[in-house]
Amino acid sequence: MLLFIDCSEGLGCPLHVNLTAGGQSKNITKKLTNLGRAFFAIAMAAFGIQYFIHALAASVPALGPPWTPTPPFWGYVTAIILVAAAAGIATGTLTRCAAISLGIMLLVRVLLAYVPRLAANIHDPGPWTSGSELLALCGAALVLAGAPKLGRILFAAPLVVFGVQHFLYARFIATLVPAWIPGRLFWAYFVGVAFLCTAVSIAAQKMARLFAILLGLMFFLWVLIVHLPRVTATPHNGNEWTSLFVALAMSGGALLIAGSVKGGWTFYKARASKR
């Protein structure tokens, strides 16, 4: 454990408790970023494949598109951008260019496809959910593009939407929890609280790395215990595939956010007593 005191403020200086040394912190940051990049790239490639399938057979929406339907031409364009961005992120080739292109595409889709729907009916939960997912993924892409502060803001804001929705539609969300897990309604509320706390943590940069890691772990557990069984049960349902890869992308995005936070694992600041 690394313990240090910043006395730049005099006798009332803050005491920082940091649980990792500098070298260990850098190593953990690298591992988090690499794992996050892998999850994020896999999900973007999967979305690209969905769009290719949708463009090739628009009348058969079995596995696509992952968001809103598009004409074949734009389906191909979207697929190419997603797959190219995934390749760049996964291989580290022109990562910043790939991430910027991806972030712009996701943001434009939010503005053109979901904002008008919200303007038409602000009480419709559908565009709130899908638009917020894309905005969060846009934030993760911006972190990879070298704009971590803006990326963290765009990632954190949708978490507030998810948290509020877990309270507004708790009984419906409880039905999505596997039947073998007891207290399904409790978990719907619990996850809502987790979203809100993580959003505040990331925005305020207080214990942000810890909360982001826990969020990434939560999304990955959803992939394993919620989405994989649903995909296995209905492999031709494109919505289930999309939900699985959204959860994987959000897991990767959360780990990217965790890796973008500077410093070690600072858990609290205590005031040193004045003598």
C-alpha positions as CSV (number, residue, x, y, z in Angstrom):
1,M,0.0,0.0,0.0
2,L,1.3,3.4,-0.9
3,L,0.6,6.2,1.7
4,F,1.4,9.8,0.9
5,I,0.6,13.2,2.3
6,D,0.1,16.3,0.1
7,C,1.0,19.2,2.4
8,S,0.6,21.9,-0.2
9,E,-2.4,23.1,1.8
10,G,-0.6,23.4,5.1
11,L,-1.4,21.7,8.4
12,G,-4.9,20.8,7.2
13,C,-3.5,18.9,4.2
14,P,-5.5,15.9,2.8
15,L,-4.3,12.4,3.4
16,H,-4.5,10.1,0.4
17,V,-4.7,6.4,0.8
18,N,-3.6,4.6,-2.4
19,L,-3.7,0.9,-2.7
20,T,-1.3,0.4,-5.6
21,A,2.2,1.6,-6.3
22,G,2.9,3.6,-9.5
23,G,4.2,0.6,-11.5
24,Q,1.4,-1.7,-10.5
25,S,-1.2,0.9,-11.3
26,K,0.2,1.4,-14.8
27,N,0.2,-2.4,-15.3
28,I,-3.4,-2.7,-14.2
29,T,-4.4,0.2,-16.4
30,K,-2.8,-1.5,-19.4
31,K,-4.6,-4.8,-18.7
32,L,-7.9,-3.1,-18.2
33,T,-7.5,-1.2,-21.5
34,N,-6.5,-4.3,-23.4
35,L,-9.4,-6.3,-22.2
36,G,-11.8,-3.5,-22.8
37,R,-10.5,-3.0,-26.3
38,A,-11.0,-6.7,-27.0
39,F,-14.6,-6.8,-25.8
40,F,-15.4,-3.6,-27.5
41,A,-13.8,-4.6,-30.8
42,I,-15.6,-8.0,-30.8
43,A,-19.0,-6.3,-30.3
44,M,-18.4,-3.7,-33.0
45,A,-17.4,-6.4,-35.5
46,A,-20.6,-8.4,-34.6
47,F,-22.7,-5.3,-35.2
48,G,-21.0,-4.9,-38.6
49,I,-21.8,-8.5,-39.5
50,Q,-25.4,-7.9,-38.5
51,Y,-25.6,-4.9,-40.8
52,F,-24.0,-6.9,-43.7
53,I,-26.6,-9.6,-43.2
54,H,-29.4,-7.0,-43.1
55,A,-28.1,-5.3,-46.2
56,L,-27.9,-8.6,-48.1
57,A,-31.3,-9.7,-47.1
58,A,-33.3,-6.7,-45.9
59,S,-36.5,-8.7,-46.1
60,V,-35.2,-11.2,-43.6
61,P,-34.3,-9.3,-40.4
62,A,-33.1,-12.5,-38.6
63,L,-29.8,-11.2,-37.4
64,G,-29.9,-7.5,-38.1
65,P,-29.7,-4.7,-38.0
66,P,-28.6,-4.1,-34.4
67,W,-30.4,-0.8,-34.2
68,T,-32.7,0.9,-36.7
69,P,-33.4,-0.6,-40.2
70,T,-31.5,1.1,-43.0
71,P,-31.6,1.0,-46.8
72,P,-29.1,-1.6,-48.3
73,F,-26.6,1.1,-49.3
74,W,-26.4,2.6,-45.8
75,G,-26.4,-0.8,-44.3
76,Y,-23.2,-1.6,-46.2
77,V,-21.6,1.7,-45.3
78,T,-22.5,1.2,-41.6
79,A,-21.2,-2.4,-41.7
80,I,-17.9,-1.3,-43.3
81,I,-17.3,1.4,-40.8
82,L,-18.1,-0.9,-37.9
83,V,-15.9,-3.8,-39.1
84,A,-13.0,-1.4,-40.1
85,A,-13.2,0.3,-36.7
86,A,-13.2,-3.1,-34.9
87,A,-10.2,-4.2,-36.9
88,G,-8.3,-1.0,-36.1
89,I,-9.1,-1.1,-32.4
90,A,-8.3,-4.8,-32.1
91,T,-4.9,-4.6,-33.9
92,G,-3.9,-1.2,-32.7
93,T,-3.6,0.0,-36.3
94,L,-4.8,3.6,-36.8
95,T,-6.7,3.1,-33.5
96,R,-7.4,6.8,-33.0
97,C,-8.7,7.3,-36.5
98,A,-10.9,4.2,-36.2
99,A,-12.2,5.3,-32.8
100,I,-13.0,8.8,-34.0
101,S,-14.8,7.5,-37.1
102,L,-16.8,5.1,-34.9
103,G,-17.6,7.8,-32.3
104,I,-18.8,10.2,-35.0
105,M,-21.0,7.5,-36.7
106,L,-22.6,6.5,-33.4
107,L,-23.2,10.1,-32.3
108,V,-24.8,11.0,-35.7
109,R,-27.1,7.9,-35.4
110,V,-28.2,9.1,-32.0
111,L,-29.0,12.6,-33.3
112,L,-30.7,11.4,-36.5
113,A,-32.5,8.2,-35.4
114,Y,-33.4,8.7,-31.8
115,V,-33.6,12.3,-30.9
116,P,-36.5,12.9,-33.3
117,R,-38.3,9.9,-31.8
118,L,-37.8,11.3,-28.3
119,A,-39.0,14.7,-29.5
120,A,-42.2,13.1,-30.9
121,N,-42.9,11.1,-27.7
122,I,-40.6,11.7,-24.8
123,H,-42.4,9.1,-22.7
124,D,-41.4,6.2,-25.1
125,P,-38.7,4.1,-23.3
126,G,-37.5,2.5,-26.5
127,P,-35.5,5.4,-28.0
128,W,-34.3,6.4,-24.5
129,T,-32.7,2.9,-24.1
130,S,-31.3,2.4,-27.6
131,G,-30.1,6.0,-27.9
132,S,-28.5,5.9,-24.5
133,E,-26.7,2.7,-25.4
134,L,-25.2,4.2,-28.5
135,L,-24.2,7.4,-26.7
136,A,-22.4,5.3,-24.1
137,L,-20.6,3.4,-26.8
138,C,-19.7,6.7,-28.4
139,G,-18.2,7.7,-25.1
140,A,-16.1,4.6,-25.0
141,A,-14.9,5.2,-28.6
142,L,-13.9,8.7,-27.7
143,V,-11.8,7.4,-24.8
144,L,-9.9,5.2,-27.3
145,A,-9.7,8.3,-29.6
146,G,-7.7,10.2,-27.0
147,A,-10.5,12.3,-25.5
148,P,-11.0,10.6,-22.1
149,K,-12.8,13.5,-20.3
150,L,-15.5,13.9,-23.0
151,G,-15.7,10.1,-23.4
152,R,-16.3,9.6,-19.7
153,I,-19.1,12.2,-19.6
154,L,-20.8,10.6,-22.6
155,F,-20.5,7.2,-21.0
156,A,-21.7,8.3,-17.6
157,A,-24.8,10.3,-18.7
158,P,-26.6,7.2,-20.2
159,L,-26.1,5.3,-17.0
160,V,-28.4,7.8,-15.3
161,V,-31.1,7.0,-17.9
162,F,-30.6,3.2,-17.3
163,G,-30.8,3.7,-13.6
164,V,-34.0,5.7,-13.8
165,Q,-35.5,3.1,-16.1
166,H,-34.8,0.4,-13.7
167,F,-37.0,2.1,-11.2
168,L,-39.7,3.1,-13.6
169,Y,-40.0,-0.3,-15.2
170,A,-38.7,-2.5,-12.4
171,R,-41.4,-5.2,-12.7
172,F,-40.8,-5.6,-16.4
173,I,-37.0,-5.7,-15.9
174,A,-37.5,-8.3,-13.2
175,T,-38.9,-10.6,-15.8
176,L,-35.6,-10.5,-17.6
177,V,-33.7,-11.9,-14.6
178,P,-33.3,-15.7,-14.9
179,A,-35.9,-17.6,-12.9
180,W,-33.3,-19.5,-10.9
181,I,-32.1,-16.3,-9.3
182,P,-34.1,-15.4,-6.2
183,G,-35.4,-11.9,-5.5
184,R,-35.8,-10.9,-9.1
185,L,-37.5,-7.5,-8.3
186,F,-34.7,-6.7,-5.8
187,W,-32.1,-7.2,-8.4
188,A,-33.9,-4.8,-10.8
189,Y,-33.8,-2.1,-8.2
190,F,-30.2,-3.0,-7.1
191,V,-28.9,-2.6,-10.6
192,G,-30.7,0.7,-10.9
193,V,-28.9,1.9,-7.9
194,A,-25.6,0.6,-9.2
195,F,-26.1,2.5,-12.5
196,L,-26.7,5.8,-10.7
197,C,-23.8,5.4,-8.3
198,T,-21.4,4.5,-11.1
199,A,-22.6,7.5,-13.1
200,V,-21.9,9.8,-10.1
201,S,-18.6,8.2,-9.4
202,I,-17.3,8.6,-13.0
203,A,-18.6,12.1,-13.4
204,A,-17.1,13.2,-10.0
205,Q,-13.9,11.1,-10.5
206,K,-14.3,9.6,-7.0
207,M,-13.5,5.9,-6.8
208,A,-14.2,5.9,-10.6
209,R,-11.9,3.1,-11.5
210,L,-13.4,0.7,-8.9
211,F,-17.0,1.5,-9.9
212,A,-16.1,1.2,-13.6
213,I,-14.5,-2.2,-13.1
214,L,-17.5,-3.4,-11.1
215,L,-19.8,-2.1,-13.9
216,G,-17.8,-3.9,-16.5
217,L,-17.9,-7.1,-14.4
218,M,-21.7,-6.7,-14.0
219,F,-22.3,-6.4,-17.8
220,F,-20.0,-9.4,-18.5
221,L,-22.0,-11.5,-16.0
222,W,-25.1,-10.5,-17.9
223,V,-23.5,-11.8,-21.1
224,L,-23.0,-15.2,-19.4
225,I,-26.1,-15.7,-17.3
226,V,-28.7,-13.6,-19.1
227,H,-28.0,-13.1,-22.8
228,L,-26.1,-16.3,-23.8
229,P,-29.0,-18.6,-22.6
230,R,-31.5,-16.4,-24.4
231,V,-29.5,-16.5,-27.7
232,T,-29.1,-20.2,-27.4
233,A,-32.9,-20.6,-26.9
234,T,-33.7,-18.4,-29.9
235,P,-30.7,-18.3,-32.2
236,H,-32.6,-16.6,-35.1
237,N,-33.8,-13.7,-33.0
238,G,-31.7,-10.7,-34.0
239,N,-32.8,-8.7,-31.0
240,E,-31.2,-11.3,-28.6
241,W,-27.9,-11.2,-30.5
242,T,-27.9,-7.4,-30.4
243,S,-28.6,-7.4,-26.6
244,L,-25.8,-9.8,-26.1
245,F,-23.2,-7.8,-28.0
246,V,-24.5,-4.5,-26.5
247,A,-23.8,-6.0,-23.0
248,L,-20.3,-7.1,-24.2
249,A,-19.6,-3.7,-25.7
250,M,-20.8,-2.0,-22.5
251,S,-18.5,-4.3,-20.5
252,G,-15.6,-3.3,-22.7
253,G,-16.5,0.3,-22.5
254,A,-16.6,0.3,-18.7
255,L,-13.1,-1.3,-18.6
256,L,-11.9,1.4,-21.1
257,I,-13.3,4.0,-18.7
258,A,-11.5,2.3,-15.8
259,G,-8.2,2.3,-17.7
260,S,-8.6,5.9,-18.6
261,V,-8.7,7.1,-15.0
262,K,-5.3,8.4,-13.9
263,G,-3.7,7.5,-10.6
264,G,-4.1,4.5,-8.3
265,W,-6.9,3.1,-6.3
266,T,-7.7,6.1,-4.1
267,F,-10.5,5.2,-1.8
268,Y,-10.8,8.2,0.5
269,K,-9.3,11.5,1.5
270,A,-9.1,12.3,5.2
271,R,-8.1,15.6,6.7
272,A,-5.1,15.6,8.8
273,S,-5.8,17.2,12.2
274,K,-4.4,20.6,13.0
275,R,-1.9,20.7,15.8
